[in-house]
Amino acid sequence: MKLTTAGESHGKALTGIIEGLPSNLEIDIDEINSYLALRQSGYGRGGRQKIERDKAEILSGVRNKLTLGSPLAFLIVNRDYENWRSVMSAEEADVTLRTLTRVRPGHADLTGMIKFDQTDARNVLERASARETAVRVAAGTVARQYLRALGVEITGYVRSVCGIKDEKEYSFEYIKDNRGSQLFMLDKSAESAAMALLDELKSAGDTAGGVIEIRVKGLKSGFGSCMTYADKLDARLSFAAMSVQAIKGVEIGLGFAAADRRGSGVHDEIYYDGEFRRRSNNAGGIEGGMSNGEEIILRAAMKPIPTLMRGLDTVDYITREPTKAAGERSDVAAVCAAEVILESVVAFALAQAVSERLGGDNMREVIERYGALR
């Protein structure tokens, strides 16, 4: 299974092509669009979300709600393109309009301009923008529907925002049923404190990041491999999470906390009562690069958004003179969006691992093969 994406933040549209889907997978376009809407929600979002109302249009690979086994192509139109047509048109554009040379610290601007031999960061930032993740949410929802057909479910929540933490532990079902609508936090007092902090940061022209936890339930053991490093499931999930804009750290299970404990307090002891079981899940559902049948627990750290309204110190790329970084329309925080995106990229990475092991040209074969696994 493979996803290819294309499109710029203020271009005509974002597009995606999924290859390798089996036939007869039922596609729920309403669910895809509901996750696209969820990606645009959350406290601390900026003005762009009031313009875009993302909807996916399937162009090929599906008939009467069922996949055909051919590539599934889809489109998400950028409504804001009408305001940017003179700047972003592929045919003829006035590239002197909205030129950006006051490169922003923490963004792809400067490094991208040097790498791609550009004099306008617009030619870099339009693709580097997190707007691209709308495609990955749509594709991830298709992967979610594939996994759900096998009994695999995914959920998540925001554990912290700019240092305000929820230290409690929750079951998969509780997370799924009780995630807040404002900041996707479960502890309401922590969520209220975080929202108040975001109000302060907005007034100061500053931004915030946070920590997101993703949980996967129902995946059987043996997906991934200990035989080749590229097939290790934890490596693949970490790659998927780190490919999301602004994600700077990933841990699975205890993660970094395991380094502070003795081995006896880290490794999940194994028992047998007709089935092999573990009474703890410090490994986060993955041992030796393979799923072990327990819940997969992945956490990702999102840095603060690099576009600050007050502007950080920088240099103009053309004049080489000191200045303040350019301000694009931006969010104060996008941890809710990051949570939805991370669920989606984890879903797609898992769907890839599952499809590689099971094969199958149609969903009947896939479901039968998964059912036959221990």
C-alpha positions as CSV (number, residue, x, y, z in Angstrom):
1,M,0.0,0.0,0.0
2,K,1.4,3.4,-1.0
3,L,0.3,7.0,-0.7
4,T,1.6,9.8,-3.0
5,T,0.5,13.4,-2.3
6,A,0.8,16.6,-4.3
7,G,-0.3,20.2,-3.9
8,E,0.7,23.6,-2.4
9,S,-0.9,25.4,0.6
10,H,-2.5,28.1,-1.6
11,G,-2.5,26.2,-4.8
12,K,-5.7,25.0,-6.6
13,A,-6.0,21.8,-4.7
14,L,-4.4,19.0,-2.7
15,T,-4.3,15.5,-4.3
16,G,-3.6,12.0,-3.2
17,I,-3.3,8.6,-4.8
18,I,-3.4,5.4,-2.8
19,E,-2.1,2.3,-4.5
20,G,-2.4,-1.3,-3.2
21,L,-5.9,-1.2,-1.7
22,P,-7.7,-4.5,-2.1
23,S,-11.1,-4.6,-3.9
24,N,-14.4,-4.5,-2.0
25,L,-13.3,-2.3,0.9
26,E,-16.3,-0.1,1.7
27,I,-15.4,3.6,1.6
28,D,-17.3,6.0,3.8
29,I,-16.8,9.4,2.3
30,D,-18.7,11.0,5.2
31,E,-16.3,9.7,7.7
32,I,-13.4,11.0,5.6
33,N,-14.9,14.4,5.6
34,S,-15.7,14.3,9.3
35,Y,-12.0,13.7,10.1
36,L,-11.0,16.5,7.7
37,A,-13.4,18.8,9.7
38,L,-11.9,17.5,12.9
39,R,-8.4,18.4,11.7
40,Q,-9.6,22.0,11.3
41,S,-11.0,22.2,14.8
42,G,-9.5,22.9,18.2
43,Y,-8.8,25.9,20.4
44,G,-6.0,28.1,19.2
45,R,-6.6,27.8,15.4
46,G,-6.2,30.7,13.1
47,G,-8.1,32.4,10.3
48,R,-7.4,29.9,7.6
49,Q,-9.7,27.4,9.1
50,K,-12.6,29.9,8.7
51,I,-12.0,30.0,4.9
52,E,-11.4,26.3,4.2
53,R,-14.2,23.7,4.6
54,D,-12.3,20.7,3.5
55,K,-14.2,18.0,1.5
56,A,-12.6,15.1,-0.3
57,E,-13.8,14.2,-3.8
58,I,-12.9,10.6,-5.0
59,L,-11.8,10.7,-8.6
60,S,-11.1,7.0,-9.3
61,G,-10.8,3.6,-7.7
62,V,-14.2,3.4,-6.1
63,R,-17.6,2.5,-7.5
64,N,-20.8,2.3,-5.5
65,K,-18.8,2.9,-2.3
66,L,-16.5,-0.2,-2.9
67,T,-12.9,-0.1,-3.9
68,L,-12.1,-1.7,-7.3
69,G,-8.5,-2.8,-6.5
70,S,-7.2,0.0,-8.8
71,P,-5.5,3.2,-7.5
72,L,-7.8,5.4,-5.4
73,A,-7.3,9.1,-6.4
74,F,-8.9,11.9,-4.5
75,L,-8.9,15.7,-4.5
76,I,-9.3,18.4,-1.8
77,V,-10.0,21.8,-3.3
78,N,-8.3,24.9,-1.6
79,R,-11.1,27.5,-1.4
80,D,-8.5,30.1,-0.5
81,Y,-6.9,29.7,-4.0
82,E,-9.4,32.3,-5.4
83,N,-7.7,34.9,-3.1
84,W,-4.2,33.7,-4.3
85,R,-4.8,33.0,-8.0
86,S,-2.7,36.0,-9.2
87,V,0.2,34.8,-6.9
88,M,0.0,31.0,-7.3
89,S,-1.3,30.3,-10.8
90,A,0.6,27.6,-12.6
91,E,0.1,29.3,-16.0
92,E,0.9,33.0,-15.2
93,A,1.5,34.5,-11.8
94,D,2.9,37.8,-10.5
95,V,5.7,36.3,-8.4
96,T,6.6,39.7,-7.0
97,L,3.3,39.6,-5.0
98,R,3.5,38.0,-1.5
99,T,7.3,37.4,-1.9
100,L,8.8,36.2,1.3
101,T,12.5,36.8,2.0
102,R,12.4,37.5,5.8
103,V,12.9,33.8,6.6
104,R,11.3,32.4,9.7
105,P,13.3,30.6,12.3
106,G,12.1,27.0,12.8
107,H,10.5,26.8,9.4
108,A,11.8,25.3,6.1
109,D,12.3,28.8,4.6
110,L,16.0,29.3,4.7
111,T,17.3,25.8,4.3
112,G,14.8,25.2,1.5
113,M,15.8,28.3,-0.4
114,I,19.4,27.3,-0.3
115,K,18.7,23.7,-1.3
116,F,16.3,24.4,-4.1
117,D,18.1,27.6,-5.4
118,Q,15.2,29.9,-4.7
119,T,15.1,33.7,-4.0
120,D,11.5,33.5,-2.7
121,A,10.6,31.3,0.3
122,R,7.1,31.1,-1.1
123,N,8.4,28.4,-3.4
124,V,9.4,26.4,-0.4
125,L,6.8,27.1,2.3
126,E,3.8,26.4,0.1
127,R,4.7,22.7,0.1
128,A,6.4,22.6,3.5
129,S,3.1,23.9,5.1
130,A,1.1,21.6,7.3
131,R,-1.8,22.2,4.9
132,E,-0.4,19.2,3.1
133,T,-1.6,17.0,6.0
134,A,-5.2,17.3,4.9
135,V,-4.4,14.7,2.2
136,R,-2.8,12.4,4.8
137,V,-5.9,12.6,7.0
138,A,-8.1,11.6,4.1
139,A,-5.8,8.7,3.2
140,G,-5.4,7.8,6.8
141,T,-9.2,7.5,7.2
142,V,-9.3,5.1,4.3
143,A,-6.6,3.1,6.1
144,R,-8.7,3.3,9.3
145,Q,-11.6,1.8,7.4
146,Y,-9.4,-1.0,6.2
147,L,-8.1,-1.7,9.7
148,R,-11.6,-1.5,11.2
149,A,-12.7,-4.3,8.9
150,L,-10.2,-6.5,10.8
151,G,-11.2,-5.3,14.2
152,V,-8.4,-2.8,14.7
153,E,-9.3,0.6,16.2
154,I,-7.3,3.8,16.7
155,T,-7.9,6.8,19.1
156,G,-5.8,9.4,20.9
157,Y,-5.8,12.6,23.0
158,V,-3.7,15.5,24.0
159,R,-1.6,14.9,27.1
160,S,-0.1,18.3,27.5
161,V,0.0,21.8,26.0
162,C,3.0,24.1,26.6
163,G,3.9,22.3,29.8
164,I,0.4,22.0,31.2
165,K,0.1,18.2,31.6
166,D,-2.5,15.6,32.2
167,E,-0.6,13.0,34.3
168,K,-3.5,10.5,34.5
169,E,-3.7,7.2,32.6
170,Y,-6.8,6.2,30.7
171,S,-8.2,3.1,29.1
172,F,-8.7,3.0,25.3
173,E,-12.5,3.1,25.7
174,Y,-12.4,6.1,28.0
175,I,-10.3,8.0,25.6
176,K,-12.5,7.1,22.7
177,D,-15.7,8.2,24.5
178,N,-14.5,11.2,26.5
179,R,-12.1,13.3,24.5
180,G,-12.8,17.0,24.9
181,S,-13.9,19.1,22.0
182,Q,-11.8,22.2,22.8
183,L,-8.2,20.9,23.1
184,F,-8.8,17.1,23.0
185,M,-7.7,16.8,26.6
186,L,-9.3,14.4,29.1
187,D,-8.6,16.3,32.3
188,K,-11.0,19.3,32.2
189,S,-9.0,21.3,34.7
190,A,-5.8,20.9,32.7
191,E,-7.7,21.7,29.5
192,S,-9.1,24.9,31.0
193,A,-5.7,26.0,32.2
194,A,-4.2,25.3,28.8
195,M,-6.9,27.3,27.1
196,A,-6.2,30.3,29.4
197,L,-2.5,30.0,28.6
198,L,-3.2,30.0,24.8
199,D,-5.2,33.2,25.3
200,E,-2.2,34.8,26.9
201,L,0.1,33.6,24.2
202,K,-2.2,34.9,21.5
203,S,-2.1,38.3,23.1
204,A,1.7,38.2,23.2
205,G,2.0,37.0,19.6
206,D,3.5,33.7,20.7
207,T,2.7,30.0,20.0
208,A,2.6,26.7,21.8
209,G,3.1,23.0,21.2
210,G,2.3,19.9,23.2
211,V,2.3,16.1,23.6
212,I,-0.1,13.8,21.8
213,E,-0.8,10.1,22.7
214,I,-2.1,7.7,20.1
215,R,-3.5,4.3,21.0
216,V,-4.2,1.2,18.8
217,K,-6.3,-1.7,20.0
218,G,-7.0,-5.0,18.3
219,L,-3.8,-5.5,16.3
220,K,-2.7,-9.1,16.5
221,S,0.9,-10.1,17.2
222,G,3.6,-10.5,14.6
223,F,3.3,-7.4,12.4
224,G,6.6,-5.9,11.7
225,S,9.8,-7.9,11.8
226,C,13.0,-8.4,13.9
227,M,14.8,-9.7,10.8
228,T,15.4,-6.5,8.9
229,Y,15.7,-3.1,10.5
230,A,13.5,-1.3,7.9
231,D,10.6,-3.6,8.8
232,K,10.6,-2.9,12.5
233,L,7.1,-1.7,13.4
234,D,8.2,0.8,16.0
235,A,10.7,2.3,13.5
236,R,7.9,2.5,10.8
237,L,5.5,4.2,13.2
238,S,8.2,6.6,14.4
239,F,9.0,7.5,10.8
240,A,5.3,8.1,10.1
241,A,4.9,10.3,13.2
242,M,8.1,12.2,12.6
243,S,7.1,12.9,9.0
244,V,4.3,15.2,10.3
245,Q,5.2,18.9,10.4
246,A,6.4,20.2,13.8
247,I,6.8,16.7,15.4
248,K,10.2,16.7,17.1
249,G,10.1,13.6,19.3
250,V,8.4,10.2,19.4
251,E,8.3,7.5,22.1
252,I,6.6,4.1,22.4
253,G,5.4,2.7,25.6
254,L,7.5,4.0,28.5
255,G,9.8,5.6,26.0
256,F,12.4,7.9,27.6
257,A,11.1,7.0,31.1
258,A,12.5,3.5,30.6
259,A,16.0,4.9,30.8
260,D,15.4,6.0,34.4
261,R,14.2,2.6,35.7
262,R,15.8,-0.8,36.4
263,G,15.1,-3.6,34.0
264,S,12.8,-5.3,36.6
265,G,10.6,-2.2,36.4
266,V,10.5,-2.0,32.6
267,H,10.1,-5.3,31.0
268,D,6.6,-6.9,30.8
269,E,6.7,-10.3,32.5
270,I,5.0,-13.1,30.5
271,Y,2.4,-15.6,31.8
272,Y,0.4,-18.4,30.2
273,D,-3.2,-19.3,31.0
274,G,-4.2,-20.9,27.7
275,E,-2.8,-17.8,26.0
276,F,0.4,-15.9,26.4
277,R,-0.3,-12.8,28.4
278,R,1.4,-9.7,29.9
279,R,0.1,-8.0,33.0
280,S,1.7,-4.7,32.1
281,N,2.4,-2.9,28.8
282,N,5.5,-0.9,29.3
283,A,6.7,-1.9,25.8
284,G,3.7,-0.1,24.3
285,G,2.6,-3.2,22.3
286,I,5.8,-3.7,20.4
287,E,8.8,-6.0,21.2
288,G,11.7,-6.7,18.9
289,G,10.1,-4.5,16.2
290,M,6.9,-6.6,16.1
291,S,3.4,-6.1,17.5
292,N,2.9,-8.4,20.5
293,G,-0.9,-8.2,20.7
294,E,-1.1,-5.6,23.4
295,E,-2.3,-2.0,22.8
296,I,0.1,0.1,20.9
297,I,0.9,3.3,22.7
298,L,2.8,6.1,20.9
299,R,3.4,9.6,22.1
300,A,4.7,12.5,20.0
301,A,6.0,15.9,20.9
302,M,4.9,18.8,18.8
303,K,7.1,22.0,18.8
304,P,5.4,25.4,18.9
305,I,4.3,26.7,15.5
306,P,7.3,28.6,14.0
307,T,5.3,31.5,12.6
308,L,4.9,34.0,15.4
309,M,2.8,37.0,15.0
310,R,5.3,39.2,16.8
311,G,8.1,37.9,14.6
312,L,11.5,36.5,15.8
313,D,14.9,38.0,14.9
314,T,16.1,36.8,11.5
315,V,17.9,38.0,8.3
316,D,16.4,39.1,5.0
317,Y,17.7,36.5,2.5
318,I,18.2,39.0,-0.3
319,T,19.7,42.0,1.6
320,R,21.4,39.9,4.3
321,E,20.2,42.6,6.7
322,P,18.8,41.9,10.2
323,T,15.0,42.1,10.4
324,K,12.0,40.5,12.0
325,A,10.6,37.3,10.5
326,A,7.7,37.5,8.2
327,G,4.2,36.8,9.5
328,E,1.9,34.4,7.7
329,R,-1.6,33.7,8.8
330,S,-1.0,31.3,11.6
331,D,-2.4,29.4,14.6
332,V,-1.4,29.9,18.2
333,A,-1.6,26.1,18.7
334,A,-2.5,23.2,16.5
335,V,-2.2,20.3,18.9
336,C,-5.8,19.1,18.1
337,A,-5.0,19.0,14.4
338,A,-1.7,17.2,15.1
339,E,-3.7,14.6,17.1
340,V,-6.0,13.9,14.2
341,I,-3.1,13.8,11.7
342,L,-1.0,11.5,13.9
343,E,-4.0,9.1,14.2
344,S,-4.1,9.1,10.4
345,V,-0.4,8.6,9.7
346,V,-0.3,5.8,12.3
347,A,-3.3,4.2,10.6
348,F,-1.7,4.3,7.2
349,A,1.6,2.9,8.4
350,L,-0.2,0.1,10.2
351,A,-2.3,-0.6,7.1
352,Q,0.9,-0.9,5.1
353,A,2.4,-3.4,7.5
354,V,-0.8,-5.4,7.6
355,S,-1.2,-5.5,3.9
356,E,2.4,-6.5,3.3
357,R,2.0,-9.5,5.6
358,L,-1.5,-10.6,4.6
359,G,-1.5,-9.7,0.9
360,G,-4.9,-10.3,-0.7
361,D,-6.5,-8.9,-3.8
362,N,-9.9,-8.5,-2.2
363,M,-11.2,-7.8,1.3
364,R,-12.6,-11.3,1.7
365,E,-9.1,-12.8,1.4
366,V,-7.7,-10.2,3.7
367,I,-10.3,-10.8,6.5
368,E,-9.9,-14.6,6.2
369,R,-6.1,-14.4,6.5
370,Y,-6.2,-12.0,9.4
371,G,-8.8,-14.3,11.2
372,A,-6.5,-17.3,10.8
373,L,-3.7,-15.6,12.7
374,R,-3.2,-16.5,16.4
